[in-house]
Amino acid sequence: MSRYKIAILGGGPGGYVAAIRAAQLGAETVLIEAGELGGVCLNGGCIPTKTLLKSARVYQELLSSEKFGISIDGEVRIDWAAMQRRKDGVVGQLNSGVRGLLKQNGVEVVQGFGEVLDPHTIVVGGERISADHLIIATGSSPAILPIPGLQEALESGAAVTSTGALTFKEVPQRLVIVGGGVVGMEFAALFSSLGSRVTVLEKFTVLGSLDQDLQKYMQRLLEKKGVEIHNGADIQRFAGSQVIAEINGETREFQGDAVLVSLGRRPNVQAVSRLGLELERGAIRTNERLETSIPGVYAIGDVNGKQMLAHTASAEGLAAVENIMGGSAVINYDKIPACIYTFPEVAMVGLTEQEAVRRGHKVAIGTFPLAANGRALAEGEPEGLVKIVADEKYGEVLGVHIIAAQATDLISEAVLALELESTVHELANAVHPHPTFSEVVMEAAHALLGHAIHVFKR
């Protein structure tokens, strides 16, 4: 039996980051992974999706090149197979990089499915591994709801989850997406940009987690770009690649060449079922130190259900290791950003206006349109806005919400502002370089304070 100080079950963005940090702090560490290192994010989620989205964006830029004064003689066409090869190459390079980092830091990697027998013992392929501390980082899987015909549609290939959509043999002419959350809408943006007729069926409201102003803006924009959206769609059944839904009391049929099912994700807890851990809504319950109901056993990433984001998992992995090694790390989930890679992108951190009001804040709001930003116009990316939510009394920034071509990069300034408990006055006074997209954050702060520079008064 091999014995370690820390055993980590799962090699995704939470697990492998935790393993490297543990080794850096001098702990004998073993990482157990049944699939590919990097987990779903690297191999079947974040990275391959964004790689394909880049190809789609280049395609759209070429189609609109004339507005930049560039004429293209000949046909601009999609080579889906080449896009797939590029995607696989990026994933392979990053996967190799993760493996190299683990080796360089002295982490023992064990390939295989690990089953936890007790808080200190894991079995992998008949071999027992013992550890003083256990970090569970087993991630999540697509949620498959008991909708008539869904299981049969998935088994036949008529319907796929997000992983399957990454390996379509060709771009579908008609794509029906069931579920209008972040994943569903990213695929809607991807395939509509590649020429698919995309229909989204959402039981509640697409992108319902967004601040209401941004949600409404994005729905209008996506519909303008050709995405057909049906909110309030109650799915009745699947019949192969046909989806039957009730909308506003009317039963309607939606036929696709393919159906993407994106109904959320469920934590993977099978490997630790023998431990009898306390669960909450199907996820492993943890305290603020990421420790489970069993002392010495920690849970990070999707499996604890706090925030199903790759960067949250990484942050939790660092915190869990620090706590095992005697520290006192705590994560403030209100200060973790979220990103949506549509066209344009969406990014947010902190509280929405609605949540700030619910928590008792008297809020002040500042907004600024991308259409009034010089760099956005020069780049041909005038769609979007910035919205700052601040506490009216002291001006402390409570939340920042951005729709812009560069939103997922712009949000980092706002993350730092929240981390430092900055005020809107400090955002306004910080001189931003011109011409840049980043000026929109400063301008929104000025707007909140009542002295916007580049906005015409109504």
N, C-alpha and C positions, 0 to 999 in steps of 0.2 A: 504493500500500500504506500503510495506517494503522499507526503504531507506538506502542506503549504500554510502560510499565514493567511492568505486571502485566495479564495476560489471565486471566479466570476463565471456565471452561467449565461452565455449569450455574448456574441462578438459584434454587436451592432455599434452605433455611434455612442451609446452609453457604456457598453461593456468594454470595448477595446480602449476607449479613452481612460476608463477607470483602471484598467490593467496597466497601461503605461504609467499613469500617475503613481499607482501603488508600487511599481518596480522602481520608479525614480526616488520614492521615499524609503527604499531599502527593504520592502516586504517581498518575501518569496511568494510569487504570484503565478497562478495557473488560469488560463482562459479556455473555456470549453465552448465549442461552436459546432452545431450540427450541419450548418450550410456554409455559405461563403462569408468570409470575414467582411465586416462593414454592414451586415444585416440588410434589411429591406431597403433602407435609405440609399445605400450605395449601389446595391445590385438590382433592385426592382422597384425603386421609388424616386427619391429626390433627384439623384444624379442622372439616371437615364431619361427621366421626364424632362429635366431642364436642358439636357443635351438635344433632345428632339425639338423642344420649344425654340431653341436657338436656330435650328435649321428652318423651322417654320417662319421665324422672324426674318431671316435672310431672304426666304422666298417672297414674303410680302414686300420687303424693301425693293427687291428686284422688280416686282410687278408694278410698283409705284415710282420707279426710278425717274420717269419723265418729269415728275414735279420737282426733281432736283437738277433738272437740265441734262439728264443722261438718257440717251436713246439706246435701246438694245435691239439689234437686228436678229431675228430668229426667235424660236420658241423658248420660253422659260418653262421648264418642266421639273417635276418632282421625281427624284430617283430614290424611292423608298428603301430599296435594298442598300444603297450607299449610306443613307441616313442611319439605317440600322447598324451598319458596319462601324460608322463613326461612333455611335452610341456605345457599342460593345467595346471599342478601343478605349474610350474614356473610362468606362467602368473597369476594364482590365488593368489599366495603368494605376488607377487609384487603389484597386484591390491589392495589387502587388505592393504599392506603397505602404498600405496598412500592415501587411505581413512583414515587410522590412522593418518598420518602426517597432513592432512587437519584438522581433528578433534582436534588434539593436539594443533594446532596453532590457533584454533578458527575461521576457515573459515566456513561460512555457505554454505552448498552444496545443490543445488536445482536440482532435477532430472527431466528432461523433455526438450522438444525442445523449445528454446527461440527465439522469434521473436522480433526484435528491431523495435519499433514504432517511436522513435525519439532519439536523442543523450543521453537522460537521462532516457528512459523508455523501459523496456523489458517485454513482456508478456510470461508467462510459464503456460500452462494449465489453462488459464483464470485468473491467478493471475498476478497482475502488480508489477514489481520491479523497483524501482527508484534508480539512482546512480548519483553522481557528475561526475564520469569519467567512460568510457567504454573501455575495452580492448577486441578486437575481436580476438579470437584464434580458429576459426572454422575449420582449417585444409584444407584438400584437398581430392578428390576422384579420382579413376582411370579414365583416359581419355578414352572415347569410341568414336572412330572416325567413320564417316559415310561410312564404308566399306561394300559393299553388303554381306549380310548373317551373319555379325558379331553379330548383336543384336539377331537374331534367335539362333545362336550358343550359346550365353550366356544364353538365356532363357531356352534352352533345357539342359544345363549343359555340352554340348560337349566342350565348351570353358569356361574358368574361368579367373578371375583376380587373382592377387597375394594372396588376402585373401582366395579365393576358393582353391588355390593350397595348402594351409596349412592344409586343411581338406579333401584331397583326401581319398576315402575309402581304396585305396591301392596304392602302388607305380606303376605308369604306366610303361608298358614295352616300349612304344614309346611316347615321349613327344615332341611336337612342341611348341617352344617359339617364339612368334611374338614380337620382340623388344629386342635389345641387349644392353640396358642400364644397370645401376647398378643392379636394381631389377631382370631383366631378367637373367643376368649372374650369380647372386647369386643362383637363382633357377636352372640354368643350372649346376652349381657346385654341388648343393645339390643332385639333382636327378640322375645325371650321376654317382656320387659317390655311390649311392644306387642301381646302375645297370640299370637305364633307358637308352635307346638310345635317346639321346637328339639332336634335330636339332634347331638351332637358325636362324631366319630370321630377318635381320636388314636392314632398308632402306638405311642407310648411312654406318657407321663403328661401330662395337661393341666396347663398352667402349670408345667412341669417345671423351669424356671429359678429358681423361688422356693425360699426356705428350706423344708425339708420340712414343718415345722409349719404354715406359712402355706398351702402347697400343699394339704395335707389339709383344712385349715379351709375354703378356698375351694371345693374340690370338693364337700364336704358341703353348703355353703351354696347353691351353684348348683343342686345336685340338689334341695335343699329348695324352691328357687324354681321348680322344674319343668323344668330343663334336663336332658335325658337324656344321660349321658356314658358313652362306651365307651373305656376305655384298652386298649392292646394290640391295636388294630384294624389289621389288615394289609389295605390296600385292594387288591382284586383287579382290579376294572374298573368303568367307568362305562357306564351304558346310559341316555342322556338324563339325566333328573333322578332316576335310580335309582343308588344306589351299592351295589356288592357288596363285602363285606368278610369276612375270616376273623377270628373272635374266639374265643379259647380252643379252637381246632381246629374250630370250627363255622362253616360258610359262611352268612352272613346277608344279607338284602337290606333296604335302607333307601330308602324312597320319599319324595321331597319334592316340593313345588310348585316349589322352587328348591334349587340346591346351591351353597354358597359354598366355594370352594377356597382354603385359606390354608395353604400349604406352605412358607412362608418367602420370602425374596427373594434375588435374585442381582444382583451389581454390574453396572452398565452400563459396559462397557469397549470397546464397538465403536468409538466415536469416536476412541479413542487407540490402536487396534490397530497402527498403523504405527510406533509408538514402540518396540515391543519391550520394554515395561516388565516387570520381574520381578513375577510374580503369586504369590499364596499362597491356595490354596483358591478360586481364581477372582476374588479381590480384588487390587487393586493394593497391592503391598508398600511400606510406608513405614517410615522410621526414627522415632525419638522426636521429631524436628523436623517430622514430616509430609512429609519429602522422599522422593521415589521413588528408584529405582535410577539415574535420570538427574539429575545436578546441575541445580538451578534449576527442576525440575518437582516440584510438590507434589500430593498427593491427599488430599481431606478428605471426610468424610461416609460414606454407605453404600458408596461405591466402594472405600474402603480396608478395609472389612470389620471394623473394630475394634469398633464399637458402632453398630448401625443405629437411632440415636435422633436426633431433630431437634436437641435441645439439644447433643448431642455434636458434630454437624456444625457448629453455630454456634461452639462453643468451639474446634474445630479450625480453623475459618476464621480466627478472631482470632489463634490461635497461628501459623498458617502465614504470615499477613501480617506479624506481628511478626518472625518469623524472616527473612523476605525483606528486611525493612527493617533488619536488623542485630541483632535481639534474640536471645534464647535461651529461648523459651517451650517448656515441656514439659507434657503433660497426664497426670495420674494418673487412669487410667480406673477405679480402685477407688473414687474419690470422686465419681463421676458417678451421679446418681440415675436410677432407672427407675420408670415409673408405668404402672398398668393401670386403665383407666376402666370397671370393672365396677360392680355395685351390691352391696355397698359397693366403694369404690376400694381399690387396693393400691399401695403405694409402698415402695421399698427403696433403700438406699445402703450401700455397703461390702460386707463379707463375710457370707455365710450362715454359720450354725453349722458346716455340713459343710465349707465351704471353709476356714474359719478353722482347723479341726482338721487338715485336709489340709496346711495351710501350717505346721503345727507349733506353733500356739498352744494353750496350756492355757486354755480359755475359761470364762467365767462368764456365766450367762444370767439375764436379768430379763424377766418378762412382766407385762402388765396388761390386763384385759379392758375393753372399752368399756362393758360392761353395768354397771360400777362407777363410771362417770363421770357426774356430775350433768347436764352439758350434753347428753351423748349421749341420756340418758333424756328430758330435756326436749324435745329435737328429735325424739324417736321414732326414733333411729338407734343402737340398743344393740348392733348386730352388729359384731364386730371385736376386734382385739387389737393390742398393741404388743409387739415382742420386741427386746430389746437384746442384742447379742453384744459382750462386752468381754474384753480380756486380763485373766486372773485376777490376775497379779502386780502390775501397776500400775493396772489399771482403765481403760486406754485403750479408747475406744469403737472397735470394729472394724466394726460394722454395725448398722443399725437397720432394722426391717421392720415395716410398719404395714398393717393392714386397718381401714379406717374410712371413713365417709362423706366425710370431709375429708382422706383420707390424702395425696393429691397435693399439698396445701398444707402439711400438717404435716411432710412429709419435709424441707422446707428447713432447719428447725432442726437436723436430724440431719446434713445436708450441711455446714452451718457447723461443727458439732461435729467432724466428721472433718477438715475443712480446717484447723481450729485444733488438731488432735490433742488434743481434749478428753478428759477422763476421765469416767467415769460419776458420780464424786463431784461434778463441776462441773455435770452435768446435773441431779443431784438437788438441789443447793444453789441452782440458779437458780430464783427465785420466779416461778411462772407465774400469770397472772391467773385468777380464779375467778368464775363458772363458764365454762370453755372446754374445747374438745376438746384443746387443747395440753397440758393437765394430764396426759394419759395418758403422755406421754413422760417427764415428771418422775416420775410414779408407777412406771413401769417401771424407772427408774433406782433409786428407793428399794427396789423389790422385789429387784433384783439385789444390793443391799447388805444385804438381810436385814431391812429395817425398813419394809416397805410399810405405808401408813396405811389405805387404804380397801379392803383385801382381808381377808376372813375366813379364818382359819387352818383347815385341814382336820384 
